[in-house]
Each structure stands twice: as structure tokens, then as C-alpha cells.
Amino acid sequence: MESEGITEILEHTLNYFDGKSKIKQLLLDFVLLSGGNTLTPNFDLRIKQELRMLTPVGTPLNVVKALDASLDSWKGARLFVQ
């Protein structure tokens, strides 16, 4: 089965917000990486590099790894179930 890679997903997401530069910049100001796949060595550096290629030179960008990447999403969702 064919599917898009992370670069294509990032590109589509950023393109969706073209013309809405304020929202687009808010997204780029805090990119949170969460999930077991983000534990791959240098995953955060790859994402930052891919985003740099998709944005104009000098665009502020902040990529942050979750403290507990494999469980933080579940812990956050748990707050809505209780």
C-alpha cells in the first residue's frame, strides 16, 4: 500500500495554511514530536531539516521532543476520559 511520507505530510499541512501566515507561524513556533517513532535517533533533527526546506529562509522554527514520547499522547488523552 502506498502512503505519503513524513515530508509530504508536513508539506501538505503547511500548504493548507498558506494565506494564513499567523496560524502557520504559530504551528512552526512549537512543533511537538510525540509517539514511539519519534524515538528514532535524530528524528527531531530530520524533522527540523525537512521543515527548513519547506519554509522561507529565516523562518523561526521550534521542534521539541516530548518528555515521554511513547506515552505522553495517551496521558494527555486520559484527561478527557475521566
C-alpha positions as CSV (number, residue, x, y, z in Angstrom):
1,M,0.0,0.0,0.0
2,E,1.4,3.4,-0.9
3,S,1.2,6.3,1.5
4,E,2.8,9.7,2.0
5,G,6.0,10.0,3.9
6,I,6.6,12.5,6.7
7,T,7.9,15.1,4.4
8,E,4.8,15.1,2.2
9,I,2.6,15.2,5.2
10,L,4.5,18.3,6.6
11,E,4.3,19.9,3.2
12,H,0.5,19.4,2.8
13,T,0.0,20.7,6.3
14,L,2.0,23.8,5.7
15,N,0.4,24.4,2.3
16,Y,-3.1,24.2,3.9
17,F,-2.2,27.3,5.9
18,D,-0.9,29.3,3.0
19,G,-2.5,32.7,3.2
20,K,-3.0,32.3,7.0
21,S,0.6,33.2,7.9
22,K,-0.2,33.9,11.5
23,I,-1.6,30.4,12.1
24,K,1.2,28.8,10.1
25,Q,3.8,30.6,12.2
26,L,2.1,29.5,15.4
27,L,2.4,25.9,14.2
28,L,6.1,26.4,13.4
29,D,6.8,28.1,16.7
30,F,6.0,24.8,18.6
31,V,6.3,21.5,16.8
32,L,5.9,18.8,19.4
33,L,7.1,15.3,18.4
34,S,5.3,12.5,20.2
35,G,4.9,8.8,19.6
36,G,7.2,5.8,19.6
37,N,8.5,6.5,16.1
38,T,10.0,9.8,17.3
39,L,12.4,7.9,19.5
40,T,14.4,7.0,16.4
41,P,17.8,8.6,16.7
42,N,18.0,12.1,15.2
43,F,14.3,12.1,14.3
44,D,13.9,15.6,15.6
45,L,16.9,16.8,13.6
46,R,15.4,15.3,10.4
47,I,12.0,16.9,11.0
48,K,13.7,20.3,11.6
49,Q,15.7,19.9,8.4
50,E,12.7,18.9,6.4
51,L,10.7,21.9,7.8
52,R,13.7,24.2,6.9
53,M,13.5,23.1,3.3
54,L,9.7,23.8,3.2
55,T,9.8,27.3,4.7
56,P,11.4,30.6,3.7
57,V,15.0,31.3,4.9
58,G,15.0,32.8,8.4
59,T,11.5,31.4,9.4
60,P,11.5,30.9,13.2
61,L,11.1,27.2,13.9
62,N,11.0,25.3,17.2
63,V,11.0,21.5,17.2
64,V,10.6,19.9,20.7
65,K,10.6,16.2,21.7
66,A,8.0,15.1,24.2
67,L,9.4,14.1,27.6
68,D,7.9,10.6,27.4
69,A,7.4,10.3,23.6
70,S,5.8,6.9,23.8
71,L,3.2,7.7,26.5
72,D,2.6,11.5,26.6
73,S,-0.2,11.4,24.0
74,W,-2.0,8.7,26.0
75,K,-1.5,10.6,29.2
76,G,-3.0,13.7,27.7
77,A,-6.0,11.9,26.2
78,R,-6.7,10.3,29.5
79,L,-7.6,13.7,30.9
80,F,-10.6,13.9,28.6
81,V,-11.9,10.4,29.5
82,Q,-12.1,10.8,33.3
